[in-house]
Amino acid sequence: ATVTEGIAEKKCKDLKPNDIVQFERFGFVRIDKVNVKIIAYYAHK
């Protein structure tokens, strides 16, 4: 597995687990956890 870190807008703190969003220039991800850090999993093949 590969781990990638980045910076997101403050509004991302409003996301909930299982939301699917598009991170610009990265792709679609499924949100797993939202704490101090946001944990998301790449959602395409």
mmCIF entry with sequence, helices, sheets and N, C-alpha, C, O atoms, coordinates in Angstrom:
data_MODEL
# 
_entry.id   MODEL 
# 
_entity.id                         1 
_entity.type                       polymer 
_entity.pdbx_number_of_molecules   1 
# 
_entity_poly.entity_id                      1 
_entity_poly.type                           'polypeptide(L)' 
_entity_poly.nstd_linkage                   no 
_entity_poly.nstd_monomer                   no 
_entity_poly.pdbx_seq_one_letter_code       ATVTEGIAEKKCKDLKPNDIVQFERFGFVRIDKVNVKIIAYYAHK 
_entity_poly.pdbx_seq_one_letter_code_can   ATVTEGIAEKKCKDLKPNDIVQFERFGFVRIDKVNVKIIAYYAHK 
_entity_poly.pdbx_strand_id                 A 
# 
loop_
_entity_poly_seq.entity_id 
_entity_poly_seq.num 
_entity_poly_seq.mon_id 
_entity_poly_seq.hetero 
1 1  ALA n 
1 2  THR n 
1 3  VAL n 
1 4  THR n 
1 5  GLU n 
1 6  GLY n 
1 7  ILE n 
1 8  ALA n 
1 9  GLU n 
1 10 LYS n 
1 11 LYS n 
1 12 CYS n 
1 13 LYS n 
1 14 ASP n 
1 15 LEU n 
1 16 LYS n 
1 17 PRO n 
1 18 ASN n 
1 19 ASP n 
1 20 ILE n 
1 21 VAL n 
1 22 GLN n 
1 23 PHE n 
1 24 GLU n 
1 25 ARG n 
1 26 PHE n 
1 27 GLY n 
1 28 PHE n 
1 29 VAL n 
1 30 ARG n 
1 31 ILE n 
1 32 ASP n 
1 33 LYS n 
1 34 VAL n 
1 35 ASN n 
1 36 VAL n 
1 37 LYS n 
1 38 ILE n 
1 39 ILE n 
1 40 ALA n 
1 41 TYR n 
1 42 TYR n 
1 43 ALA n 
1 44 HIS n 
1 45 LYS n 
# 
_struct_asym.id          A 
_struct_asym.entity_id   1 
# 
_struct_conf.conf_type_id            HELX_P 
_struct_conf.id                      HELX_P1 
_struct_conf.pdbx_PDB_helix_id       AA1 
_struct_conf.beg_label_comp_id       LYS 
_struct_conf.beg_label_asym_id       A 
_struct_conf.beg_label_seq_id        10 
_struct_conf.pdbx_beg_PDB_ins_code   ? 
_struct_conf.end_label_comp_id       ASP 
_struct_conf.end_label_asym_id       A 
_struct_conf.end_label_seq_id        14 
_struct_conf.pdbx_end_PDB_ins_code   ? 
_struct_conf.beg_auth_comp_id        LYS 
_struct_conf.beg_auth_asym_id        A 
_struct_conf.beg_auth_seq_id         10 
_struct_conf.end_auth_comp_id        ASP 
_struct_conf.end_auth_asym_id        A 
_struct_conf.end_auth_seq_id         14 
_struct_conf.pdbx_PDB_helix_class    5 
_struct_conf.details                 ? 
_struct_conf.pdbx_PDB_helix_length   5 
# 
_struct_conf_type.id          HELX_P 
_struct_conf_type.criteria    ? 
_struct_conf_type.reference   ? 
# 
_struct_sheet.id               AA1 
_struct_sheet.type             ? 
_struct_sheet.number_strands   3 
_struct_sheet.details          ? 
# 
loop_
_struct_sheet_order.sheet_id 
_struct_sheet_order.range_id_1 
_struct_sheet_order.range_id_2 
_struct_sheet_order.offset 
_struct_sheet_order.sense 
AA1 1 2 ? anti-parallel 
AA1 2 3 ? anti-parallel 
# 
loop_
_struct_sheet_range.sheet_id 
_struct_sheet_range.id 
_struct_sheet_range.beg_label_comp_id 
_struct_sheet_range.beg_label_asym_id 
_struct_sheet_range.beg_label_seq_id 
_struct_sheet_range.pdbx_beg_PDB_ins_code 
_struct_sheet_range.end_label_comp_id 
_struct_sheet_range.end_label_asym_id 
_struct_sheet_range.end_label_seq_id 
_struct_sheet_range.pdbx_end_PDB_ins_code 
_struct_sheet_range.beg_auth_comp_id 
_struct_sheet_range.beg_auth_asym_id 
_struct_sheet_range.beg_auth_seq_id 
_struct_sheet_range.end_auth_comp_id 
_struct_sheet_range.end_auth_asym_id 
_struct_sheet_range.end_auth_seq_id 
AA1 1 ILE A 20 ? PHE A 23 ? ILE A 20 PHE A 23 
AA1 2 GLY A 27 ? VAL A 34 ? GLY A 27 VAL A 34 
AA1 3 ILE A 38 ? TYR A 42 ? ILE A 38 TYR A 42 
# 
loop_
_atom_site.group_PDB 
_atom_site.id 
_atom_site.type_symbol 
_atom_site.label_atom_id 
_atom_site.label_alt_id 
_atom_site.label_comp_id 
_atom_site.label_asym_id 
_atom_site.label_entity_id 
_atom_site.label_seq_id 
_atom_site.pdbx_PDB_ins_code 
_atom_site.Cartn_x 
_atom_site.Cartn_y 
_atom_site.Cartn_z 
_atom_site.occupancy 
_atom_site.B_iso_or_equiv 
_atom_site.pdbx_formal_charge 
_atom_site.auth_seq_id 
_atom_site.auth_comp_id 
_atom_site.auth_asym_id 
_atom_site.auth_atom_id 
_atom_site.pdbx_PDB_model_num 
ATOM 1   N N  . ALA A 1 1  ? 0.845   -1.188 0.000   1.00 0.00 ? 1  ALA A N  1 
ATOM 2   C CA . ALA A 1 1  ? 0.000   0.000  0.000   1.00 0.00 ? 1  ALA A CA 1 
ATOM 3   C C  . ALA A 1 1  ? 0.883   1.241  0.000   1.00 0.00 ? 1  ALA A C  1 
ATOM 4   O O  . ALA A 1 1  ? 2.032   1.207  0.440   1.00 0.00 ? 1  ALA A O  1 
ATOM 5   N N  . THR A 1 2  ? 0.331   2.315  -0.493  1.00 0.00 ? 2  THR A N  1 
ATOM 6   C CA . THR A 1 2  ? 1.036   3.587  -0.544  1.00 0.00 ? 2  THR A CA 1 
ATOM 7   C C  . THR A 1 2  ? 0.291   4.601  0.314   1.00 0.00 ? 2  THR A C  1 
ATOM 8   O O  . THR A 1 2  ? -0.937  4.674  0.263   1.00 0.00 ? 2  THR A O  1 
ATOM 9   N N  . VAL A 1 3  ? 1.015   5.374  1.091   1.00 0.00 ? 3  VAL A N  1 
ATOM 10  C CA . VAL A 1 3  ? 0.425   6.439  1.900   1.00 0.00 ? 3  VAL A CA 1 
ATOM 11  C C  . VAL A 1 3  ? 0.809   7.764  1.272   1.00 0.00 ? 3  VAL A C  1 
ATOM 12  O O  . VAL A 1 3  ? 1.982   8.015  0.994   1.00 0.00 ? 3  VAL A O  1 
ATOM 13  N N  . THR A 1 4  ? -0.194  8.617  1.047   1.00 0.00 ? 4  THR A N  1 
ATOM 14  C CA . THR A 1 4  ? 0.034   9.940  0.484   1.00 0.00 ? 4  THR A CA 1 
ATOM 15  C C  . THR A 1 4  ? -0.561  10.963 1.441   1.00 0.00 ? 4  THR A C  1 
ATOM 16  O O  . THR A 1 4  ? -1.696  10.804 1.891   1.00 0.00 ? 4  THR A O  1 
ATOM 17  N N  . GLU A 1 5  ? 0.190   12.007 1.756   1.00 0.00 ? 5  GLU A N  1 
ATOM 18  C CA . GLU A 1 5  ? -0.310  13.064 2.627   1.00 0.00 ? 5  GLU A CA 1 
ATOM 19  C C  . GLU A 1 5  ? -0.494  14.335 1.819   1.00 0.00 ? 5  GLU A C  1 
ATOM 20  O O  . GLU A 1 5  ? 0.210   14.569 0.836   1.00 0.00 ? 5  GLU A O  1 
ATOM 21  N N  . GLY A 1 6  ? -1.453  15.158 2.244   1.00 0.00 ? 6  GLY A N  1 
ATOM 22  C CA . GLY A 1 6  ? -1.697  16.407 1.549   1.00 0.00 ? 6  GLY A CA 1 
ATOM 23  C C  . GLY A 1 6  ? -2.412  17.389 2.460   1.00 0.00 ? 6  GLY A C  1 
ATOM 24  O O  . GLY A 1 6  ? -2.603  17.137 3.650   1.00 0.00 ? 6  GLY A O  1 
ATOM 25  N N  . ILE A 1 7  ? -2.797  18.495 1.884   1.00 0.00 ? 7  ILE A N  1 
ATOM 26  C CA . ILE A 1 7  ? -3.491  19.558 2.604   1.00 0.00 ? 7  ILE A CA 1 
ATOM 27  C C  . ILE A 1 7  ? -4.881  19.694 2.006   1.00 0.00 ? 7  ILE A C  1 
ATOM 28  O O  . ILE A 1 7  ? -5.048  19.646 0.788   1.00 0.00 ? 7  ILE A O  1 
ATOM 29  N N  . ALA A 1 8  ? -5.879  19.866 2.868   1.00 0.00 ? 8  ALA A N  1 
ATOM 30  C CA . ALA A 1 8  ? -7.263  20.016 2.404   1.00 0.00 ? 8  ALA A CA 1 
ATOM 31  C C  . ALA A 1 8  ? -7.855  21.306 2.968   1.00 0.00 ? 8  ALA A C  1 
ATOM 32  O O  . ALA A 1 8  ? -7.326  21.890 3.914   1.00 0.00 ? 8  ALA A O  1 
ATOM 33  N N  . GLU A 1 9  ? -8.956  21.732 2.370   1.00 0.00 ? 9  GLU A N  1 
ATOM 34  C CA . GLU A 1 9  ? -9.651  22.918 2.850   1.00 0.00 ? 9  GLU A CA 1 
ATOM 35  C C  . GLU A 1 9  ? -10.269 22.649 4.221   1.00 0.00 ? 9  GLU A C  1 
ATOM 36  O O  . GLU A 1 9  ? -10.580 21.505 4.551   1.00 0.00 ? 9  GLU A O  1 
ATOM 37  N N  . LYS A 1 10 ? -10.446 23.699 5.015   1.00 0.00 ? 10 LYS A N  1 
ATOM 38  C CA . LYS A 1 10 ? -11.040 23.561 6.353   1.00 0.00 ? 10 LYS A CA 1 
ATOM 39  C C  . LYS A 1 10 ? -12.433 22.938 6.295   1.00 0.00 ? 10 LYS A C  1 
ATOM 40  O O  . LYS A 1 10 ? -12.838 22.236 7.222   1.00 0.00 ? 10 LYS A O  1 
ATOM 41  N N  . LYS A 1 11 ? -13.153 23.189 5.231   1.00 0.00 ? 11 LYS A N  1 
ATOM 42  C CA . LYS A 1 11 ? -14.516 22.666 5.067   1.00 0.00 ? 11 LYS A CA 1 
ATOM 43  C C  . LYS A 1 11 ? -14.542 21.135 5.099   1.00 0.00 ? 11 LYS A C  1 
ATOM 44  O O  . LYS A 1 11 ? -15.584 20.547 5.388   1.00 0.00 ? 11 LYS A O  1 
ATOM 45  N N  . CYS A 1 12 ? -13.427 20.492 4.810   1.00 0.00 ? 12 CYS A N  1 
ATOM 46  C CA . CYS A 1 12 ? -13.357 19.024 4.826   1.00 0.00 ? 12 CYS A CA 1 
ATOM 47  C C  . CYS A 1 12 ? -13.601 18.459 6.220   1.00 0.00 ? 12 CYS A C  1 
ATOM 48  O O  . CYS A 1 12 ? -13.926 17.279 6.351   1.00 0.00 ? 12 CYS A O  1 
ATOM 49  N N  . LYS A 1 13 ? -13.453 19.266 7.254   1.00 0.00 ? 13 LYS A N  1 
ATOM 50  C CA . LYS A 1 13 ? -13.745 18.806 8.618   1.00 0.00 ? 13 LYS A CA 1 
ATOM 51  C C  . LYS A 1 13 ? -15.223 18.449 8.779   1.00 0.00 ? 13 LYS A C  1 
ATOM 52  O O  . LYS A 1 13 ? -15.585 17.727 9.708   1.00 0.00 ? 13 LYS A O  1 
ATOM 53  N N  . ASP A 1 14 ? -16.087 18.951 7.876   1.00 0.00 ? 14 ASP A N  1 
ATOM 54  C CA . ASP A 1 14 ? -17.525 18.660 7.930   1.00 0.00 ? 14 ASP A CA 1 
ATOM 55  C C  . ASP A 1 14 ? -17.879 17.325 7.277   1.00 0.00 ? 14 ASP A C  1 
ATOM 56  O O  . ASP A 1 14 ? -19.026 16.886 7.354   1.00 0.00 ? 14 ASP A O  1 
ATOM 57  N N  . LEU A 1 15 ? -16.907 16.676 6.637   1.00 0.00 ? 15 LEU A N  1 
ATOM 58  C CA . LEU A 1 15 ? -17.172 15.390 5.994   1.00 0.00 ? 15 LEU A CA 1 
ATOM 59  C C  . LEU A 1 15 ? -17.430 14.320 7.040   1.00 0.00 ? 15 LEU A C  1 
ATOM 60  O O  . LEU A 1 15 ? -16.975 14.413 8.180   1.00 0.00 ? 15 LEU A O  1 
ATOM 61  N N  . LYS A 1 16 ? -18.169 13.305 6.626   1.00 0.00 ? 16 LYS A N  1 
ATOM 62  C CA . LYS A 1 16 ? -18.501 12.203 7.523   1.00 0.00 ? 16 LYS A CA 1 
ATOM 63  C C  . LYS A 1 16 ? -17.966 10.895 6.944   1.00 0.00 ? 16 LYS A C  1 
ATOM 64  O O  . LYS A 1 16 ? -17.771 10.794 5.733   1.00 0.00 ? 16 LYS A O  1 
ATOM 65  N N  . PRO A 1 17 ? -17.724 9.890  7.796   1.00 0.00 ? 17 PRO A N  1 
ATOM 66  C CA . PRO A 1 17 ? -17.271 8.595  7.285   1.00 0.00 ? 17 PRO A CA 1 
ATOM 67  C C  . PRO A 1 17 ? -18.209 8.065  6.191   1.00 0.00 ? 17 PRO A C  1 
ATOM 68  O O  . PRO A 1 17 ? -19.429 8.205  6.275   1.00 0.00 ? 17 PRO A O  1 
ATOM 69  N N  . ASN A 1 18 ? -17.617 7.465  5.184   1.00 0.00 ? 18 ASN A N  1 
ATOM 70  C CA . ASN A 1 18 ? -18.281 6.897  4.006   1.00 0.00 ? 18 ASN A CA 1 
ATOM 71  C C  . ASN A 1 18 ? -18.691 7.930  2.963   1.00 0.00 ? 18 ASN A C  1 
ATOM 72  O O  . ASN A 1 18 ? -19.221 7.548  1.919   1.00 0.00 ? 18 ASN A O  1 
ATOM 73  N N  . ASP A 1 19 ? -18.467 9.234  3.203   1.00 0.00 ? 19 ASP A N  1 
ATOM 74  C CA . ASP A 1 19 ? -18.671 10.227 2.146   1.00 0.00 ? 19 ASP A CA 1 
ATOM 75  C C  . ASP A 1 19 ? -17.655 9.953  1.044   1.00 0.00 ? 19 ASP A C  1 
ATOM 76  O O  . ASP A 1 19 ? -16.521 9.560  1.319   1.00 0.00 ? 19 ASP A O  1 
ATOM 77  N N  . ILE A 1 20 ? -18.062 10.160 -0.191  1.00 0.00 ? 20 ILE A N  1 
ATOM 78  C CA . ILE A 1 20 ? -17.139 10.034 -1.317  1.00 0.00 ? 20 ILE A CA 1 
ATOM 79  C C  . ILE A 1 20 ? -16.981 11.415 -1.927  1.00 0.00 ? 20 ILE A C  1 
ATOM 80  O O  . ILE A 1 20 ? -17.963 12.053 -2.307  1.00 0.00 ? 20 ILE A O  1 
ATOM 81  N N  . VAL A 1 21 ? -15.742 11.872 -2.018  1.00 0.00 ? 21 VAL A N  1 
ATOM 82  C CA . VAL A 1 21 ? -15.445 13.207 -2.529  1.00 0.00 ? 21 VAL A CA 1 
ATOM 83  C C  . VAL A 1 21 ? -14.295 13.127 -3.526  1.00 0.00 ? 21 VAL A C  1 
ATOM 84  O O  . VAL A 1 21 ? -13.565 12.138 -3.585  1.00 0.00 ? 21 VAL A O  1 
ATOM 85  N N  . GLN A 1 22 ? -14.155 14.194 -4.306  1.00 0.00 ? 22 GLN A N  1 
ATOM 86  C CA . GLN A 1 22 ? -13.048 14.252 -5.257  1.00 0.00 ? 22 GLN A CA 1 
ATOM 87  C C  . GLN A 1 22 ? -11.995 15.213 -4.729  1.00 0.00 ? 22 GLN A C  1 
ATOM 88  O O  . GLN A 1 22 ? -12.273 16.384 -4.473  1.00 0.00 ? 22 GLN A O  1 
ATOM 89  N N  . PHE A 1 23 ? -10.778 14.697 -4.569  1.00 0.00 ? 23 PHE A N  1 
ATOM 90  C CA . PHE A 1 23 ? -9.652  15.549 -4.234  1.00 0.00 ? 23 PHE A CA 1 
ATOM 91  C C  . PHE A 1 23 ? -9.027  15.978 -5.548  1.00 0.00 ? 23 PHE A C  1 
ATOM 92  O O  . PHE A 1 23 ? -8.621  15.146 -6.359  1.00 0.00 ? 23 PHE A O  1 
ATOM 93  N N  . GLU A 1 24 ? -8.956  17.286 -5.749  1.00 0.00 ? 24 GLU A N  1 
ATOM 94  C CA . GLU A 1 24 ? -8.443  17.843 -6.999  1.00 0.00 ? 24 GLU A CA 1 
ATOM 95  C C  . GLU A 1 24 ? -7.048  17.309 -7.307  1.00 0.00 ? 24 GLU A C  1 
ATOM 96  O O  . GLU A 1 24 ? -6.189  17.233 -6.430  1.00 0.00 ? 24 GLU A O  1 
ATOM 97  N N  . ARG A 1 25 ? -6.844  16.946 -8.551  1.00 0.00 ? 25 ARG A N  1 
ATOM 98  C CA . ARG A 1 25 ? -5.570  16.411 -9.059  1.00 0.00 ? 25 ARG A CA 1 
ATOM 99  C C  . ARG A 1 25 ? -5.155  15.104 -8.386  1.00 0.00 ? 25 ARG A C  1 
ATOM 100 O O  . ARG A 1 25 ? -3.987  14.720 -8.441  1.00 0.00 ? 25 ARG A O  1 
ATOM 101 N N  . PHE A 1 26 ? -6.109  14.421 -7.752  1.00 0.00 ? 26 PHE A N  1 
ATOM 102 C CA . PHE A 1 26 ? -5.801  13.137 -7.113  1.00 0.00 ? 26 PHE A CA 1 
ATOM 103 C C  . PHE A 1 26 ? -6.807  12.076 -7.519  1.00 0.00 ? 26 PHE A C  1 
ATOM 104 O O  . PHE A 1 26 ? -6.427  11.009 -8.000  1.00 0.00 ? 26 PHE A O  1 
ATOM 105 N N  . GLY A 1 27 ? -8.077  12.361 -7.329  1.00 0.00 ? 27 GLY A N  1 
ATOM 106 C CA . GLY A 1 27 ? -9.118  11.394 -7.669  1.00 0.00 ? 27 GLY A CA 1 
ATOM 107 C C  . GLY A 1 27 ? -10.168 11.312 -6.574  1.00 0.00 ? 27 GLY A C  1 
ATOM 108 O O  . GLY A 1 27 ? -10.186 12.111 -5.637  1.00 0.00 ? 27 GLY A O  1 
ATOM 109 N N  . PHE A 1 28 ? -11.036 10.330 -6.716  1.00 0.00 ? 28 PHE A N  1 
ATOM 110 C CA . PHE A 1 28 ? -12.114 10.151 -5.752  1.00 0.00 ? 28 PHE A CA 1 
ATOM 111 C C  . PHE A 1 28 ? -11.626 9.324  -4.568  1.00 0.00 ? 28 PHE A C  1 
ATOM 112 O O  . PHE A 1 28 ? -10.886 8.352  -4.728  1.00 0.00 ? 28 PHE A O  1 
ATOM 113 N N  . VAL A 1 29 ? -12.057 9.732  -3.380  1.00 0.00 ? 29 VAL A N  1 
ATOM 114 C CA . VAL A 1 29 ? -11.684 9.025  -2.158  1.00 0.00 ? 29 VAL A CA 1 
ATOM 115 C C  . VAL A 1 29 ? -12.925 8.810  -1.290  1.00 0.00 ? 29 VAL A C  1 
ATOM 116 O O  . VAL A 1 29 ? -13.897 9.562  -1.364  1.00 0.00 ? 29 VAL A O  1 
ATOM 117 N N  . ARG A 1 30 ? -12.864 7.766  -0.470  1.00 0.00 ? 30 ARG A N  1 
ATOM 118 C CA . ARG A 1 30 ? -13.914 7.510  0.516   1.00 0.00 ? 30 ARG A CA 1 
ATOM 119 C C  . ARG A 1 30 ? -13.356 7.898  1.875   1.00 0.00 ? 30 ARG A C  1 
ATOM 120 O O  . ARG A 1 30 ? -12.289 7.433  2.276   1.00 0.00 ? 30 ARG A O  1 
ATOM 121 N N  . ILE A 1 31 ? -14.085 8.752  2.576   1.00 0.00 ? 31 ILE A N  1 
ATOM 122 C CA . ILE A 1 31 ? -13.642 9.223  3.884   1.00 0.00 ? 31 ILE A CA 1 
ATOM 123 C C  . ILE A 1 31 ? -13.817 8.101  4.909   1.00 0.00 ? 31 ILE A C  1 
ATOM 124 O O  . ILE A 1 31 ? -14.883 7.493  4.998   1.00 0.00 ? 31 ILE A O  1 
ATOM 125 N N  . ASP A 1 32 ? -12.770 7.836  5.673   1.00 0.00 ? 32 ASP A N  1 
ATOM 126 C CA . ASP A 1 32 ? -12.816 6.798  6.700   1.00 0.00 ? 32 ASP A CA 1 
ATOM 127 C C  . ASP A 1 32 ? -12.944 7.419  8.092   1.00 0.00 ? 32 ASP A C  1 
ATOM 128 O O  . ASP A 1 32 ? -13.801 7.010  8.875   1.00 0.00 ? 32 ASP A O  1 
ATOM 129 N N  . LYS A 1 33 ? -12.098 8.400  8.406   1.00 0.00 ? 33 LYS A N  1 
ATOM 130 C CA . LYS A 1 33 ? -12.126 9.060  9.717   1.00 0.00 ? 33 LYS A CA 1 
ATOM 131 C C  . LYS A 1 33 ? -11.869 10.549 9.545   1.00 0.00 ? 33 LYS A C  1 
ATOM 132 O O  . LYS A 1 33 ? -11.111 10.960 8.666   1.00 0.00 ? 33 LYS A O  1 
ATOM 133 N N  . VAL A 1 34 ? -12.505 11.353 10.391  1.00 0.00 ? 34 VAL A N  1 
ATOM 134 C CA . VAL A 1 34 ? -12.245 12.793 10.424  1.00 0.00 ? 34 VAL A CA 1 
ATOM 135 C C  . VAL A 1 34 ? -11.944 13.161 11.870  1.00 0.00 ? 34 VAL A C  1 
ATOM 136 O O  . VAL A 1 34 ? -12.842 13.191 12.711  1.00 0.00 ? 34 VAL A O  1 
ATOM 137 N N  . ASN A 1 35 ? -10.685 13.438 12.153  1.00 0.00 ? 35 ASN A N  1 
ATOM 138 C CA . ASN A 1 35 ? -10.231 13.893 13.471  1.00 0.00 ? 35 ASN A CA 1 
ATOM 139 C C  . ASN A 1 35 ? -9.349  15.104 13.209  1.00 0.00 ? 35 ASN A C  1 
ATOM 140 O O  . ASN A 1 35 ? -9.708  15.974 12.416  1.00 0.00 ? 35 ASN A O  1 
ATOM 141 N N  . VAL A 1 36 ? -8.202  15.166 13.866  1.00 0.00 ? 36 VAL A N  1 
ATOM 142 C CA . VAL A 1 36 ? -7.224  16.209 13.549  1.00 0.00 ? 36 VAL A CA 1 
ATOM 143 C C  . VAL A 1 36 ? -6.760  15.998 12.111  1.00 0.00 ? 36 VAL A C  1 
ATOM 144 O O  . VAL A 1 36 ? -6.559  16.954 11.362  1.00 0.00 ? 36 VAL A O  1 
ATOM 145 N N  . LYS A 1 37 ? -6.592  14.725 11.740  1.00 0.00 ? 37 LYS A N  1 
ATOM 146 C CA . LYS A 1 37 ? -6.267  14.361 10.357  1.00 0.00 ? 37 LYS A CA 1 
ATOM 147 C C  . LYS A 1 37 ? -7.483  13.687 9.739   1.00 0.00 ? 37 LYS A C  1 
ATOM 148 O O  . LYS A 1 37 ? -8.311  13.107 10.442  1.00 0.00 ? 37 LYS A O  1 
ATOM 149 N N  . ILE A 1 38 ? -7.578  13.770 8.423   1.00 0.00 ? 38 ILE A N  1 
ATOM 150 C CA . ILE A 1 38 ? -8.639  13.082 7.691   1.00 0.00 ? 38 ILE A CA 1 
ATOM 151 C C  . ILE A 1 38 ? -8.018  11.841 7.059   1.00 0.00 ? 38 ILE A C  1 
ATOM 152 O O  . ILE A 1 38 ? -7.007  11.933 6.363   1.00 0.00 ? 38 ILE A O  1 
ATOM 153 N N  . ILE A 1 39 ? -8.617  10.699 7.300   1.00 0.00 ? 39 ILE A N  1 
ATOM 154 C CA . ILE A 1 39 ? -8.155  9.449  6.698   1.00 0.00 ? 39 ILE A CA 1 
ATOM 155 C C  . ILE A 1 39 ? -9.127  9.107  5.574   1.00 0.00 ? 39 ILE A C  1 
ATOM 156 O O  . ILE A 1 39 ? -10.333 8.999  5.798   1.00 0.00 ? 39 ILE A O  1 
ATOM 157 N N  . ALA A 1 40 ? -8.596  8.937  4.368   1.00 0.00 ? 40 ALA A N  1 
ATOM 158 C CA . ALA A 1 40 ? -9.434  8.627  3.210   1.00 0.00 ? 40 ALA A CA 1 
ATOM 159 C C  . ALA A 1 40 ? -8.749  7.556  2.375   1.00 0.00 ? 40 ALA A C  1 
ATOM 160 O O  . ALA A 1 40 ? -7.523  7.445  2.378   1.00 0.00 ? 40 ALA A O  1 
ATOM 161 N N  . TYR A 1 41 ? -9.545  6.772  1.664   1.00 0.00 ? 41 TYR A N  1 
ATOM 162 C CA . TYR A 1 41 ? -9.022  5.710  0.808   1.00 0.00 ? 41 TYR A CA 1 
ATOM 163 C C  . TYR A 1 41 ? -9.346  6.008  -0.644  1.00 0.00 ? 41 TYR A C  1 
ATOM 164 O O  . TYR A 1 41 ? -10.466 6.392  -0.981  1.00 0.00 ? 41 TYR A O  1 
ATOM 165 N N  . TYR A 1 42 ? -8.352  5.826  -1.495  1.00 0.00 ? 42 TYR A N  1 
ATOM 166 C CA . TYR A 1 42 ? -8.500  6.011  -2.934  1.00 0.00 ? 42 TYR A CA 1 
ATOM 167 C C  . TYR A 1 42 ? -9.616  5.108  -3.431  1.00 0.00 ? 42 TYR A C  1 
ATOM 168 O O  . TYR A 1 42 ? -9.644  3.919  -3.114  1.00 0.00 ? 42 TYR A O  1 
ATOM 169 N N  . ALA A 1 43 ? -10.535 5.666  -4.208  1.00 0.00 ? 43 ALA A N  1 
ATOM 170 C CA . ALA A 1 43 ? -11.745 4.921  -4.564  1.00 0.00 ? 43 ALA A CA 1 
ATOM 171 C C  . ALA A 1 43 ? -11.853 4.511  -6.028  1.00 0.00 ? 43 ALA A C  1 
ATOM 172 O O  . ALA A 1 43 ? -12.902 3.999  -6.421  1.00 0.00 ? 43 ALA A O  1 
ATOM 173 N N  . HIS A 1 44 ? -10.820 4.709  -6.866  1.00 0.00 ? 44 HIS A N  1 
ATOM 174 C CA . HIS A 1 44 ? -10.939 4.170  -8.206  1.00 0.00 ? 44 HIS A CA 1 
ATOM 175 C C  . HIS A 1 44 ? -9.844  3.210  -8.566  1.00 0.00 ? 44 HIS A C  1 
ATOM 176 O O  . HIS A 1 44 ? -8.841  3.065  -7.868  1.00 0.00 ? 44 HIS A O  1 
ATOM 177 N N  . LYS A 1 45 ? -10.076 2.549  -9.697  1.00 0.00 ? 45 LYS A N  1 
ATOM 178 C CA . LYS A 1 45 ? -9.088  1.579  -10.191 1.00 0.00 ? 45 LYS A CA 1 
ATOM 179 C C  . LYS A 1 45 ? -8.250  2.230  -11.254 1.00 0.00 ? 45 LYS A C  1 
ATOM 180 O O  . LYS A 1 45 ? -7.353  1.595  -11.809 1.00 0.00 ? 45 LYS A O  1 
# 
